[in-house]
């Protein structure tokens, strides 16, 4: 098996047994990026020379005993909305095209502390607004399973890079499904942690009450290991939860006997593709075989969740993106008459169409006369969504749904139909509204060989439960062994 096909825990085993070196791993991934980047277009910035230099340095320090650490020399890719000191952080926007961050995000600090090697910054929908990674200012990322399909979004660069074996794992961010939906489309594992479990310090904000950083990996064990690294309290993030440190890998028992799984019938209704339903039905039967108790129940929130999400997310985006005004940092128009003209032109030229659409919608719902009718009402519905989930978790340990109503769609098929693009988030947004953890794992492929994702939702801070449920299913079905991206053109 090629080095780049291995999971992180398999790479660790080979490093320990000295079958391969840190330099071998880094070179293999750089070569893979050089082979596949033209097709996939996953990176905004590739740190080839820096990564090779770092690999050489870490290799020497490991050999002389100066550093130890189970992750020393393992490469990673980072979504381009997480600040990296001395490296461009663009959010895939013209507005931040040349912005070099003066500091590291907390998650980047934690990765550096483990001597993990940053291979580069990954493409995304501009400011994380979109579901296909077609709204990047720089390039459109393609799905490695079929290069005519989207990889999902907004963390499409992260999911595509992992699926194409250009990085062994990656960091993404999830505001309404932006880790889980691209993971579903690209046949990889994507975990959105409980709100507050992972620090948001240094993550360029889209919607502050919904955003969460999480892992995108080849398998569930890697997801648990990366969560171990990035989870934890951070004084610099006022929403960070102060909880006892947990080793999530210890939860991976491979046993789900007696686990209570609730299947909400509303998430399997109109709009869900028949092949997606059939794949998840097989997964449900597999869980029953493995000893879990599976039961259908009513979770009547889907029809409210999407509207609630887009009102709250756009309102917070309007507020957060007010800082990009052409004055302090970021893009500034070269020609303007006065201060108002500078604001108007800088923002008109610096932001793409989807970002403008959401800023306008967010400004509208926060404006005088409409605030009570829209934003305040959406916050009330948010409480209702939380309460409905709380009732579900009184009875069930895990809630099982599709990750996305469909498999990956064709490039260009929804960019002129934003409402259709928004509907692709119908299964994921409620998890962010309620601040819950959710994981997407592959449940199979459709008749065209495209991956189908299954979402497992847990109660707040119950990552161990969903990770074990996902791990047990993965061990029983062996998706990675049976299916590989084909790079169809």
Secondary structure by P-SEA (a helix, b strand, c coil): cccccccaaaaaaaaaaccccaaaaaaaaaaaaaacccccccccccaaaaaaaaaaaaaaaaaacccccccccccccccccccccccccccccccccccccccccaaaaaaaaacccccbbbbcccccccccccccccbbbbbcccccccccccaaaaaaaaaacccccbbbbbccccccaaaaaacbbbbbcccccccccccccccccccccccccccaaaaaaaaaacccccccccccccccccccccccccccccbbbbbccccccccccaaaaaaaaaaaaaaaaabbbbbbbbbccccaaaaaaaaaaaaaaaaaacccccccccccccccccaaaaaaaaaaaaccaaaaaaaaaaaaaaccccccccaaaaaaaaaaaaaaaaaaaacccbbbbbcccccccccccccccaaaaaacccccaaaaaabbbbbbbbccccccbbbbbbbbbbcccaaaaaaaaaaaaaaaccccccccccccc
